[in-house]
Amino acid sequence: MKEVVLGGRRIKLDSSRAIGTGGEADVYDIGSGVALKVYKGPDHPDYRGLPDEAACARERLESCASKLREFPRALPPRVVSPLETATDKEGRVVGYSMRLVPDAEPLNRWADPGFRRGVPPALVGPLFLDLHATVARVHEAGVVIGDFNDLNALVSSGRAHLIDADSFQFGRYLCRTYADRFVDPLCCDSRELRPVRPHGPASDWYAFEVNLFQSLLLVHPYGGVLPGAQGRPSERALCRVTVLDPRVRYPKAAIPWRALPDEILHRFHATFVKDSRSPFPHGLLEDLRWTRCPACGAFHARLACPSCVGTPTTAAQAVLTVRCRVRAERLLVTSGEIVAVSPYGWLVYEAGEFRREDKSVAFRGPLRPRTRYFLSGRKTVSAGAKEAFGFANGRAWWERDGALWREGALADERVGEVLSGHTSFWVGPEFGFGFYRAGGITVAFVFDEARRGLADGVALPPIRGRVIDADCVFGQGRAWLFLELESGGRITRRCAVIRRDGGVAAAADSPIWLESVHGACAAGPFLFAPTDQGVVRVEESLQSWTEYPETEPFVDSGSLLAAGCDGLLVANRREVVKLSINKEAKP
């Protein structure tokens, strides 16, 4: 489809104006604060070889006209409702316009430990009070949200906006979509998380509570690891075994559940274990008060810090311990936030200042979510969340006006053509890698660190649905790409190994060692990944890896790793530890 008709105007579908893609539709910025959502047809590249999905796309197009025409008009302002229908050249409805939510982040970011380094927990309560009011007013209008998940809510200026309103349930129109991480098990078959009963107000409040739980604690209610259990953690919803169950291994990167008041913990237990369903008591959010412990630096919402009660304060020791093959040495303990680590050192934020490992001030200002920091020797560079920017070998790279540029000796140098505003790229010591998506097609490329030009024949495995997050690290002659993807309500973490010549050496979806798309580092031919069970060394095939359980006390899935010449630096929120091989250990 090249263009659509909206309000009598012909709108060209320009891939450079695309602002998002999901499992069902593509969204474009058409100016004047308005976005255009266009449904994917059965012949869309995302559905190639997927007949069931193509059939659903055909059914969606056949029914969307009447549903959009009858869509309720009295919904609260935080709902991004359809404005005008869009048609193809034959007059068939293919989408609709809606207001554009500016500078928005999906709600799922609020459950990401990396993002939350720049977001204090005190902001969670006001955000969910705002969302609570919206949900209540939607129900008053006789409407059910249905597919209420953390990607269908956008946060802008501390307010939550509900999108994908065309999937709402009202009148004769049932909501048939769902995400298994948020679907109410009381609506599902007892053997699998598949709805067999319609969504309702009670299931919306269940999903509200799932969103609240993971935004407060940075872990899904059924997250963590149950030893010996098979399948996805969310499937534990069928047997109501939550992450608070003593049998479940609680993620170390999450906020300790004891940081919450007893009243909120009792409410979560009633919902996720005892199957209680009712609107969440907004008084529990109004009374939520967070404070930062002056002794350990942790946030909590209780009268006393649960981490320090009964625990005497001791001075930090330089050498922590020697455990079999591994020697661990603490290099830094801070009451601030460690926001970056590299072989050259680290960067700490505290009291409005960003300080390097020698305590020198790199720059001043607020700690912003998703800002990236680059450390190269004595240089410290920051880039905003929306900037396509890279830094390697002491010089900067950036995207501007549909081209990739780099800092030259005498002037800026144009490297090659990319898709403006939609390109992600990373630069390593030998080469760089990047990709952009347009109309369901992914174009991936490599480029030389020293020469101009892009080689865009990188054959990545097909990317379907939306890219939630991405990162890339570089080792000897190879790049390790990490993607977090969502399709059909399910999240997949993918790793692909790209060689310097653009060949894809290996790819794997959701390997057990990939607990986060951020934090890993590479050294030589290996990848080192942080997990809650310790550091894992991964080979290029992605099918063979070595676990280092001795490192478990010092590493979690939210750690940042950097490979130095004499060891591995591990940065957690408030400490940096150097791990090295214990040469005195017996083989």
N, C-alpha and C positions, 0 to 999 in steps of 0.2 A: 504494500500500500504506500503510495507516494504522497497523497494528500487527503484531507477530509474537509467536509463542509460544516461550519459552526456558525450558527446565527446568520446564515446567508453569506458568510465569508469563506473563501477557500484558504485553508491552512496547510502549508507545506510541512511535511514531517521531516524536519531537519535533524539528523542524528547528533549534530553538534549542540542542539538545544535539549537533548534528552537529559533528564535529571534522575531517572531511576528505572529499574526494570524489576518486575516480580514474576511469579509463576503464571500470572494471568494476563498482564498488561504491561505496556511501556508508558512512561509519563514524560511529558515535554513541558518546558517553560515557554509559553507563547506570549509573554510580556504582560505589562500592566498588572502584575500581581496575580496572574491567572495561570493555572496549569491545565494541561489536556491529558486525559487518560484514554489510551487507545487499546482495546482488547486485542490480544494475539489471536489470529485466525488459525484454523486447523492446519494450515500449510506453513506456519511459522517455524523457523529453524530450530527453536527450542523443543518442538514436538516431533522432530524427525526421528522415525523409528519407534515412536511411542503412540500407538493407535488409541489407547484408552484416554490419554491426555488430549489428543487431537479431537476425539469425540466429545469430551467435556467442553473444549473450546468452541466447537460447533453449537452445542446446546446452549452455551452461555450467550453467544451472539444471537441465537434465535429468541431468547427470552428477555434480553436486556432492555429492549424497547419499552415493553409494557411496564416492567419494574421501575425503570427510570421515570416514566411518565407518572406513575402513581406514588413516587417516593414522598414520604411525609415532609412537610415544609416547616413544621413547628418544632424543630430540634434545636438543642442549645447551641450557642455560638462556637463552642470548642469542637463541634462535629463539622468536618470538612465535607459538606453535602454537595451533591451534583447541582450545577447551575443550568447548563444548556446541553442538550444531546448533540453529539457529532455523528455525521453520516458519511458513508462512502459515496462515490459518484452515482451509484444506483439508488441512493436514498435509504439504504439500510443503516440502522443505528449501529455504530461501532465503538462508541465511547461517550465521554462527557467532559465538560470543563468543570473546574473547581477552583477555589481560591488557593493560592500558593502560601504555604507556611514558611516564613523566612527564617534563615539561620537555624534550621531544625536538626536535631539528632534523634534517631529512633530510641524509644524507651529502653531497648535492650542494652544500650551503652551504660545505663545506670546500674546494671548488674555486672559490669566488666571491671575487675580490679585495676587494670591499667588506666582506664578512663576515670575511675573514681579517685585516682591520686590527686586530681585537680578539682574534685567536687566534694565538699564536706558533707557528712551524713545529715547535718541539720537541715539541708535543703530537701531531703526526701519527704518529710512530713508535709510541708506546704504544697509540694508537687502533687502528692496523692490526695490531699484535701481538695485540691482543685479538680482532680480526676474523679474523685468521689461524687462531687456535685454534678459533674457531667453525666456520669452513669445513672445517677438517681433521676435526672431530668429526662434522659433517654427513655427510661422505663415508664415515667409518668406519661410520655407521649405514646405508650403502647408499642414500643419498639424494643427489640432485643439486639444486642451487638453481635452475639454469636461467635464469630471467629475473633475473639478478644485476645490478641497476643502482643508481645512486646515489639513487634515490627509494625503493627497497625496503630501505634500511638507515637506521635512525634512530640518532642519537648522543645519548646521555643520560649526563651525569656522566663523560664521557671513555670510554664504552663503546658499542660498536656492536651494535645489535639488528636482526635480520633479520625483516622483516614480509612480508605477502602470502605466507605459508608455504603457503597452499592451492594455489599454482601450482607448488610443488616437484614434482620428478619422482621417482617411486619405483614399483617393481613394474610393473604394466601401465599406469600413468598417466604419459604423456609430458607434458612442459612445452611448450606450443605458443605461448607468449607470448615476446616478446623486445623489446629496445630496440636500435635500429641503432647506437647509440653504444657498446654494450657486447657485442654479439653477436660471437662468435668467427668470423672470416672462414673458418677451416678447416671450419666447419659450414655454410657458405653456398655458394650458387651462385657460380661464378666471375665472373658478370656483374653481380650485384647482391647487396646485403647482405640476403638472404632465406634463412633456414635451410632446407636440404634434407636435413640429417642431424640426429639428435637431439643435444640438449645432453648433456654428460658432465662428469666431474670436471675434465678438461683445460680445457674451455670456462669452467668456474667460476673456475679459477685465472687464465685470461686476463682475465676480467671483474674479478677481484680486482686485477690489475695495472693495468688501466685506471683503476680507482678510486684506487689508490695514486699512479699517475703524476700524475693531475690534482689530487690533494690536495697533493702535494709541490710541483708547479710551477704550479698554477692555470691549466692549459691541458690540453685533451684530447690524447692521443698523436698524433692525426691532425688537430689543430687548426691554427691559423694560416691563412695564405693562400698558395696556390700560384698564382703569376701565370699567367693564361691558362686555369686549370682551371675546369670547370663543376661544378655540383652541390654538395651538402653536403660539408663537410670530412671528415666521418666516412666518406664513400664512398672516400676515398683509402686506406682499409684494404684495399680490393680489390687495390691495386697496391703496398701496403706503403710508401707515401711518408709518413713521419712528420713531426711538427713539428720534429724535430731535423735533417732533411735540409737542406743548405745552400741548396737552391732555394726553400724555404718561408720566407715572411716570418713571423718569430716575434713573437707578440703582446707589445707593450711593457708591458702590465699584468701579464704573467706573471712568475714568478720565473725569472731566467736559469738555463738548464739547467746551466751551468758551476758553479752553486752546489752541485750534488750530487757525491758521491764517484764516482770512475771505476768502482768495482765495481757500483754501482747503475745507472749509465749503460750499462755493458756488458750488464747483465741486461736492461734495457729494449730495447736494440738486438737482442738475441737473440730476445726475445719478439715485438716489433712489426715487425721487418724479416726475421729469419731463421726465423720460425715455430717457435721452440722452445716446448715446452709442458711444464711441470712445476710442482709446488708452489713458491711463492716462497720462497727461502731466508730463514728468519726471522732468521738471524744478521746479514743485511744491515740489518735494522731494529734489532736490538739494538745494533749498532755505530754507528748513526747519531747523530752529535753535532753540534748546531747552535750557532753562536756569532754574535754581532753585531759587525760590523767597527766599531771605534771611530772610524775615519776617515770612512767614507761612510754608516754606519748600516745597511747591508744585512746580512741574515742569510745565512750560508752554512754548509756542512757539510764544508769542506775545511781543510787545514792553513793556508792563506793565503787572504785574500779575493780571489776571481777578478776582481772589479771594480777592485781597486786595484793589483794586481801590475803593475809596470812603468808605472804611471800616476802622475806626480807630482801632489801636492796643490797646488791653486792657489786663491787667494782668489776668492770669488764677486764678480762684477761686477754693478753695479746694472742697467745697460743691457746686455742680451744681444746683440741684433743687430737690424738692419733688413733685412727680406726682402721686396722688391717692395712689395706693398700693405700689409704688416703690420709693425708695430713691437712688439717684445717686451721687456718690462722685468721683471726679477726683483725681486719685493718681499720674498720671504722664502726662506731656506734653513734647515732645522732638522734635528736628529738625532732628533727625535720623530716623531709621526704627525699629519698634518693630517687632521682628522675632519669638518670642515664648512667651507663657504665661502658667503658671501652678499655682496650689494652693500655690506653694512655692514662687512665684514671677514672674519676667519677664526677658527677654533678649533683649537689645537694641544694634543695630549696628550704629556706627557713627564714621567717620574719621578713618576707618581701625581697630576699636576696638569693641569687643563685651562685653558689660557691664551688670552686674546683677542689680537688683533693688536697691542695696546699693551702686551702682556706682563702685564696684570692677570690674577689668578687668578679664573676664573669659579666653579669648584668643584673638589673633590678626590675621588679614588676610582679604582677600576680602569677600564680601557677594556674595555667589554663588547661582544660581537658584536651587530650589528643595532640597537644603540641609535641613536636619531635625535636630532639636535641642531638647534635653531632659534635663529637669530641675528636680532634685530630691534633696531636701534640699539644701546644698551648692554646690552640684555637677552640672556641666554643661558639656554635652557631645554633639558632633555633628557627623552626619553621612552623607556621600555623597549620591547623587541621585541614584547611581547604587548599593549601598550597601544594603544587606538584614541584617538589624540590629535592635535591640530593646533594651530598657533600662527600668527596673522597679525594685522597691524595692532596689535600690542602686547597682544593678549588671547588666552586659551587656549580651546580647544574640546575636548570629550571625549565618549565614549559611556559611559552608566551606566544600568543597569536597563532596557535596551531603549529608550533615548531618547538623542538627541543634545543635548548641553548646551553652553552657552558662558558665558564670564565676562562678567557685566554690570556696570554702573556701581555698582549697589547690592546685587545678589544674583545668584546663578546663574540663568540663563535657559534654559528648556526650548525647544528648537528644533523637534523633531519625533520621530516614532517610527521606530526602526530595529530590526534583529534583533540581540539582545543577544549579544555575544561573537563575532559573525561579520561585523561591518561594518568596512570600510576606508573612510576618507575623508581628504580633503585640503582645505585652505583657502587661498585666494588673496586678493589685495588687494580684489577686487570681489565674488567669489562662491566657493562651495565645491562640491565634487563628491564623491560616494561611491557605494558599491555593496555589496550582500550577496547571497549565494546560498543558496537553500533548495530542496531536492528537485529539482535540475536547472534551476531557474528563477533567473535573475539579475534583481535589482531594482536599477536605477541611478537616482540622483537628483541634483539640483542644489539649492542653497539660497543665499539672499541673505546677504551678509555682515552686513547691517544689520537685516533683518526676520526674523521667525519663520516656520516652515513649510518643508516639503520638497516639491519638485516631482519625483515619482518616475516620470515618463514618458519617461526617457531611453532611447532604443531602440539599445542597444549591439548590435553583431553577436553572434550566439549564442556562448556560451562553453561548450566541451565539454571533458571531462576535468578535470584539476585546475589550479588557479592556483598556480604555484610562487612567483611574486614579482609585485609591482605597485608603481608609483610614478606620480606626477602632478605636473606643473608648470603654472604659470599665466602667461599673457601678457595682452595687451589684449583683454578680452572673450571669452577662450577658455581652455580647459584642454586639456592634452596628456596623455592617459592612456597608460601603458605597462604591458603585461602580458606575463609569461612563462608560457606554457601548455604542458602536457604531455598528449598524447593518443596512445594506441597506441604508446608508446615514443618518440615524436618531440617535439622541443621547437620551439615557435613563439614568436617575439616579435612582439607586436602593438602598433600605435600607433593611437589613435583621438582625434579632435579634437572636443571638446564645447563648444558655444557657451554663452553665459551663460543663454540661454532654454531650454537642455536639448536643443537640436537637435544631431544628430551630423553635423558638416560633412564628415568623411572618416574612413576607416579603412583600414589596410593591414597585411598579415601579412608579417613578416620582410623589410621593405625593407632594401636593402643598407647604408644608413647607420645602421641601428639595431643597434649592436654590444653595447649594454648597456641594461637598463631603468632604470639610475640614472645620474646625472651631468649630464643635459641641463638647459638653462634656456631660458626664453622671454623675448623682448623685443619689444614691439609686436605685430605680426601674425606674427612668425617664431619658429621653434624653432631653437636652436643645440645640436647634438649632438656629443659627443666621439667620435672614431674613431681608430684607429691611423694613419690617413692625414691626420689633422688635423681641424679644426672643419668641420662641414657646417651650412649654413643652410637650413632646410626651410620651404617654404611650406605654407599651410593645406591645400592639396589633397593633400599628402604625395607627389605624383607629380613635383614639381619642386623641385630643390634646387641650391644653389651650394656647390662645394667650395673650401676655402682651403688648398691644399697647402703654402703658405708656413708654416702653423702646425704642420706635422707634427712638427718637432723638439721642440715644447713640450707636445704633447697626445697622450694615448692613450685607449683605450676605457674605462679605469678612472678617468679624470680627472673632477673635479667642476667644473662651470662655474657662474658667476654673472655676470649682466649688470649692469654699473654704468653710470653716466651718461657716462663717458668711455672705456669699453672693456670688455673681457671678462676676468674673472678666471678663471684656470685653476689649480686646486689638484691637484697630484699628491701622492704620499705624503709627500714631504719638501720641496716647494717650491711657492711661489705665484708665478705669472707673470701680468702684465697685458698683454693683447693689444689693440692699438688700430690704427686705420687710419693708415698713413703718408701724411700729407697732402702730402708732398713727392714722392711717387711719381708718375711720369709715367703718364697714362692709356694 
